[in-house]
């Protein structure tokens, strides 16, 4: 009967029996050096397998001094603990020094210029972010049948020098100069308080077109102060709206005021004009005519703070007919939609898109425009794409319109 060699529980190497060792004693493995406890040897019945002799070449030079090896392992643990202690002590010293020297290092940071990381970037002109005209809140208060809409984004005009110059002289209607001072006199609001305004016109009314002006403020306004500035007097309520008649202003206009909400003022030429104004703002632009909505969404850019759009099946049957010559009326008989936008950054750029019946009508309109004599310093271009005529004018737009009206 022979006994079965035992195996190392760490590396599974065979560890033969050695003289002087007994069950329960810890012995090192000849392969990995890990110490383990000897088990009681189990007898085996096969004579074909023999226990490896103790003088096997694989055991030559193997150190079976268990106590010495255990002392070496304890020594290694002590050395490792000392190394970790030294490292921890060094970390504590470094942290203490960093906290102590922080004021001096921060003082150096403020005096030393910061070096840019990575390659230098191209510097673009800083243009203030613009709101898309179709996203303006005042549009949601317009009557559903407004087919001409004019907008001025006052807060964005005030962000640039060129925009502030345009606010001083927006346009001129007859003897009335439309500017920031007139805006304050008509609305009772300072220019700094206004975010944007839109004018909705029902141009199909030939005698007196219905016009509704919606003014949105940057912050909630003082309604009493506005009514006092306009010398407004209370009128009978109309369709649940509390209306006020304002004192006549330049041009003999005496608008009617409705304070729609804490940031919205609505003006009309007549009290009945405000009857078509919704009691609550629409969720979007779905209330406006589809053609006007398409012009707002597709034909205007975000970089133009002053703009106008309009659509009519026949402009000769609108209030615009009073301003048309016979020649212009013949041309406009084939014109339906338009979108005009003013970009105030120098040089001032006027963009216009005009929708005609067909490509021939667009070509006839282009010839009419080419017949005008723009200002000498004006730079303008025209392009056609099917029924659409696109115009771009760089220079003084008022001089161009003056020549066009001749």
C-alpha positions in Angstrom: 0.0 0.0 0.0 1.3 3.5 -0.8 0.1 6.9 0.1 -1.2 9.4 -2.4 1.0 12.5 -2.9 -0.6 15.7 -1.7 -1.2 18.8 -3.9 -0.6 22.4 -3.2 -4.0 24.2 -2.9 -2.5 27.3 -4.6 -0.9 26.0 -7.7 -2.0 22.3 -7.7 1.6 21.1 -7.8 2.3 17.5 -6.4 4.1 17.6 -3.1 5.5 14.2 -2.2 5.9 12.9 1.3 9.0 14.0 3.1 10.6 12.4 6.1 10.1 14.3 9.3 6.7 15.8 8.3 3.4 14.9 9.9 -0.2 15.6 9.2 -1.3 19.1 10.4 2.1 20.6 9.8 2.5 23.6 7.5 5.0 23.0 4.7 6.0 25.2 1.7 5.2 24.3 -1.9 8.3 23.5 -3.9 6.8 25.3 -6.9 5.1 28.5 -5.7 6.6 28.7 -2.2 3.2 29.2 -0.5 2.8 27.3 2.9 -0.1 25.1 3.5 -1.2 22.5 6.1 -0.5 18.8 5.3 -3.6 16.5 5.3 -3.8 13.0 6.6 -2.4 10.8 3.7 -5.0 8.5 2.2 -3.9 5.0 1.3 -4.4 3.9 -2.3 -4.7 0.3 -3.6 -3.1 0.4 -7.0 0.4 -1.1 -7.2 1.0 0.5 -10.6 1.4 3.9 -9.1 4.4 4.4 -6.8 5.2 7.3 -4.5 7.9 9.6 -5.9 11.3 9.0 -4.2 12.4 11.7 -1.9 15.7 12.0 -3.8 13.8 13.0 -6.9 15.6 15.6 -9.1 12.6 17.9 -8.8 13.2 18.2 -5.0 16.9 18.8 -5.2 17.8 22.1 -3.4 14.2 22.6 -2.1 14.2 24.4 1.2 11.7 22.7 3.6 12.6 24.9 6.5 9.0 26.1 7.3 9.8 28.4 10.2 12.5 30.3 8.3 10.1 30.9 5.3 7.3 32.1 7.6 9.7 34.5 9.2 10.6 35.8 5.8 6.9 36.4 5.0 6.4 38.4 8.2 9.5 40.5 7.4 8.1 41.3 3.9 4.8 42.5 5.5 6.7 44.8 7.8 8.7 46.3 5.0 5.6 46.9 2.9 3.9 48.6 5.8 6.9 50.9 6.3 6.8 51.9 2.6 3.1 52.7 2.7 3.6 54.7 5.9 6.4 56.8 4.3 4.2 57.5 1.2 1.3 58.5 3.3 3.4 60.9 5.4 4.8 62.5 2.2 1.2 63.0 0.8 0.2 64.7 4.1 3.2 67.1 3.9 2.4 67.9 0.2 -1.2 68.7 1.0 -0.2 70.9 3.9 2.2 72.9 1.8 -0.3 73.3 -1.0 -2.9 74.8 1.3 -0.4 77.0 3.0 1.0 78.4 -0.3 -2.4 78.9 -2.0 -2.7 82.7 -1.5 0.7 83.3 -3.1 0.0 81.0 -6.0 -3.4 82.7 -6.7 -1.7 86.1 -6.7 0.7 84.9 -9.4 -2.3 83.6 -11.4 -3.9 87.0 -11.7 -0.6 88.6 -12.9 0.3 86.0 -15.5 -1.5 86.0 -18.8 -3.3 82.8 -19.7 -1.9 80.9 -22.7 -4.5 79.8 -25.2 -5.0 76.0 -25.4 -4.8 74.6 -28.9 -4.6 76.6 -32.1 -5.9 80.2 -32.3 -9.5 80.5 -33.6 -10.7 82.8 -36.2 -12.4 85.9 -34.6 -15.8 86.5 -36.0 -17.8 89.7 -35.4 -19.9 89.5 -32.3 -23.5 89.6 -33.6 -26.2 89.5 -30.9 -28.5 86.5 -31.1 -31.7 87.2 -32.9 -35.2 85.8 -32.5 -36.9 84.3 -35.6 -39.8 86.6 -36.6 -42.2 83.7 -36.6 -41.4 83.0 -32.9 -42.5 86.5 -31.7 -45.2 86.3 -29.0 -47.1 89.3 -30.3 -48.1 87.4 -33.5 -50.3 85.2 -31.4 -52.6 88.1 -30.5 -53.3 89.2 -34.1 -56.8 88.8 -35.6 -57.1 85.7 -37.8 -57.7 87.6 -41.0 -54.6 89.8 -40.9 -53.1 89.5 -44.4 -50.3 92.2 -43.9 -48.0 92.0 -40.9 -45.2 94.4 -40.0 -42.8 93.7 -37.2 -40.0 95.6 -35.4 -37.8 93.8 -32.8 -37.0 96.9 -30.8 -34.8 95.1 -28.1 -32.6 93.6 -30.8 -32.2 96.9 -32.6 -31.0 98.5 -29.4 -28.1 96.0 -29.1 -26.0 97.5 -31.9 -24.9 101.0 -32.9 -26.4 100.6 -36.4 -29.7 99.4 -34.9 -29.9 102.4 -32.5 -29.4 104.7 -35.5 -32.3 103.0 -37.3 -34.5 103.4 -34.3 -34.1 107.2 -34.6 -35.6 107.1 -38.0 -37.5 103.9 -38.9 -39.6 105.3 -41.7 -41.8 108.2 -42.7 -45.5 108.2 -43.6 -46.5 111.5 -45.1 -45.4 114.1 -42.5 -45.2 111.6 -39.7 -41.6 110.4 -38.9 -41.7 107.0 -37.3 -39.0 106.8 -34.7 -38.3 105.9 -31.1 -39.7 109.2 -29.7 -43.0 108.6 -31.6 -43.2 105.1 -30.2 -43.0 106.4 -26.7 -45.6 109.0 -27.3 -48.1 106.6 -28.9 -47.6 103.7 -26.4 -46.7 105.4 -23.2 -43.7 103.1 -22.9 -40.0 104.0 -23.0 -38.1 102.4 -25.7 -36.0 100.5 -23.2 -39.2 98.8 -21.9 -40.3 97.4 -25.3 -39.2 94.0 -26.6 -41.0 93.9 -29.9 -44.2 95.1 -31.7 -46.2 93.8 -34.6 -48.9 95.5 -36.7 -51.6 93.4 -38.3 -53.6 94.9 -41.1 -56.6 93.6 -42.9 -55.8 95.2 -46.3 -59.0 93.9 -47.9 -60.9 96.8 -46.3 -60.6 99.5 -49.0 -62.0 102.5 -47.1 -60.3 102.2 -43.7 -58.2 99.1 -43.3 -58.4 97.5 -39.8 -55.0 97.9 -38.1 -54.1 96.4 -34.8 -50.8 97.1 -33.0 -49.6 94.6 -30.5 -46.7 95.7 -28.2 -44.8 93.3 -26.0 -42.7 94.6 -23.1 -39.5 93.0 -21.7 -41.0 93.0 -18.2 -44.4 93.5 -16.7 -45.5 97.1 -17.2 -47.3 99.5 -14.9 -50.8 99.8 -16.4 -51.8 102.9 -14.4 -48.6 104.7 -15.5 -49.2 103.8 -19.2 -52.8 105.0 -19.1 -51.7 108.2 -17.3 -49.0 108.9 -20.0 -51.6 108.4 -22.8 -54.3 110.4 -20.9 -56.6 107.4 -21.5 -60.3 107.5 -20.6 -62.4 104.5 -19.8 -64.7 103.3 -22.5 -67.6 100.8 -22.2 -66.4 97.2 -22.2 -66.6 95.4 -25.5 -66.7 91.6 -25.6 -65.2 91.3 -22.1 -62.3 93.7 -22.9 -61.7 96.8 -20.8 -61.0 99.5 -23.3 -59.5 103.0 -23.0 -59.6 105.9 -25.4 -56.2 107.7 -25.7 -55.7 111.4 -26.3 -55.1 112.2 -30.0 -51.5 112.0 -31.0 -49.4 113.2 -34.0 -51.4 112.9 -37.2 -54.7 113.2 -35.3 -54.7 109.5 -34.2 -56.5 108.7 -31.0 -56.0 104.9 -30.6 -58.1 102.7 -28.4 -56.1 100.7 -25.8 -56.6 97.2 -24.3 -54.2 95.9 -21.7 -54.3 92.2 -22.7 -51.9 90.9 -20.0 -49.0 92.0 -17.9 -46.7 92.2 -20.9 -49.0 92.9 -23.8 -50.6 96.1 -25.0 -53.1 96.1 -27.9 -54.0 99.3 -29.8 -56.6 99.8 -32.5 -57.8 102.8 -34.5 -61.4 102.1 -33.5 -62.9 100.2 -30.7 -64.6 97.8 -33.1 -61.1 96.9 -34.6 -60.3 95.3 -31.3 -63.3 93.0 -31.4 -61.4 90.6 -33.7 -58.4 90.4 -31.3 -58.6 87.0 -29.4 -59.2 87.0 -25.7 -56.2 84.7 -25.2 -53.1 84.2 -27.4 -53.0 81.4 -29.9 -50.7 78.4 -29.3 -48.8 79.2 -32.5 -49.4 80.8 -35.8 -52.3 78.5 -36.9 -54.8 81.4 -36.5 -53.1 83.4 -39.3 -53.8 82.8 -43.0 -51.8 79.9 -44.4 -50.1 82.2 -47.0 -49.0 84.7 -44.4 -47.8 81.9 -42.1 -45.7 80.4 -44.9 -44.1 83.8 -45.6 -43.2 84.3 -41.9 -41.8 80.8 -41.5 -40.0 80.4 -44.8 -39.1 83.8 -46.3 -37.7 85.7 -43.3 -34.3 85.3 -41.7 -33.4 85.6 -38.0 -30.9 88.4 -38.6 -33.4 91.0 -39.7 -35.1 93.0 -36.8 -37.5 94.9 -39.1 -39.7 93.2 -41.6 -43.1 93.0 -43.3 -45.0 90.2 -45.0 -48.3 90.3 -46.9 -50.5 88.3 -49.2 -53.6 89.1 -51.3 -55.3 87.4 -54.2 -55.5 90.8 -56.0 -53.8 93.9 -54.5 -55.9 96.1 -56.8 -58.9 95.3 -54.6 -57.2 96.3 -51.4 -56.4 99.6 -49.7 -53.0 99.5 -51.6 -54.8 100.4 -54.8 -55.0 104.1 -53.6 -51.2 104.3 -53.9 -50.7 102.6 -57.2 -50.2 104.2 -60.6 -51.9 102.6 -63.6 -48.7 101.1 -64.7 -47.9 99.6 -61.3 -51.5 98.3 -61.0 -51.0 96.3 -64.2 -47.8 94.8 -62.8 -49.2 94.1 -59.4 -52.2 92.3 -60.9 -49.9 89.3 -61.1 -48.3 89.7 -57.7 -49.6 88.0 -54.6 -47.1 87.5 -51.7 -44.2 89.5 -50.5 -41.6 89.4 -47.6 -39.4 92.4 -47.0 -36.7 92.4 -44.3 -34.2 95.0 -43.2 -30.8 93.9 -41.8 -29.3 96.9 -40.0 -25.6 95.9 -39.8 -23.5 98.1 -42.0 -23.9 98.2 -44.8 -27.7 98.2 -44.4 -29.2 95.4 -46.5 -32.8 95.1 -47.7 -34.0 91.7 -48.7 -37.2 91.2 -50.6 -39.0 88.1 -51.9 -42.0 88.6 -54.2 -44.4 85.8 -55.3 -46.0 86.2 -58.7 -48.4 84.2 -60.8 -45.7 82.6 -62.9 -42.2 83.1 -64.2 -43.3 85.7 -66.9 -44.9 87.8 -64.2 -41.7 87.7 -62.1 -39.7 88.8 -65.2 -42.1 91.7 -65.8 -41.7 92.8 -62.2 -37.9 92.6 -62.4 -38.0 94.9 -65.4 -40.1 97.4 -63.4 -37.6 97.4 -60.6 -34.7 97.7 -63.0 -36.3 100.9 -64.4 -35.9 102.6 -61.1 -32.7 104.6 -60.5 -31.3 103.7 -57.1 -28.9 105.9 -55.2 -25.4 106.1 -56.6 -23.9 104.3 -53.6 -26.5 101.5 -53.6 -25.5 98.0 -54.5 -28.4 95.8 -55.4 -29.1 92.5 -57.2 -32.1 90.7 -58.6 -32.7 86.9 -59.2 -35.6 84.9 -60.3 -36.6 81.3 -59.5 -39.9 80.3 -61.1 -42.7 82.6 -59.9 -40.4 84.2 -57.2 -38.4 87.3 -57.6 -35.6 88.0 -55.0 -34.1 91.4 -54.5 -31.1 92.4 -52.4 -30.2 96.1 -51.9 -27.2 97.3 -50.0 -27.3 101.0 -49.2 -30.1 103.5 -48.3 -33.4 101.8 -48.7 -35.4 105.0 -48.4 -33.6 106.4 -51.5 -34.5 103.3 -53.5 -38.2 103.4 -52.5 -38.3 107.1 -53.4 -37.0 106.4 -56.9 -39.2 103.4 -57.3 -42.3 105.5 -56.6 -41.5 108.0 -59.3 
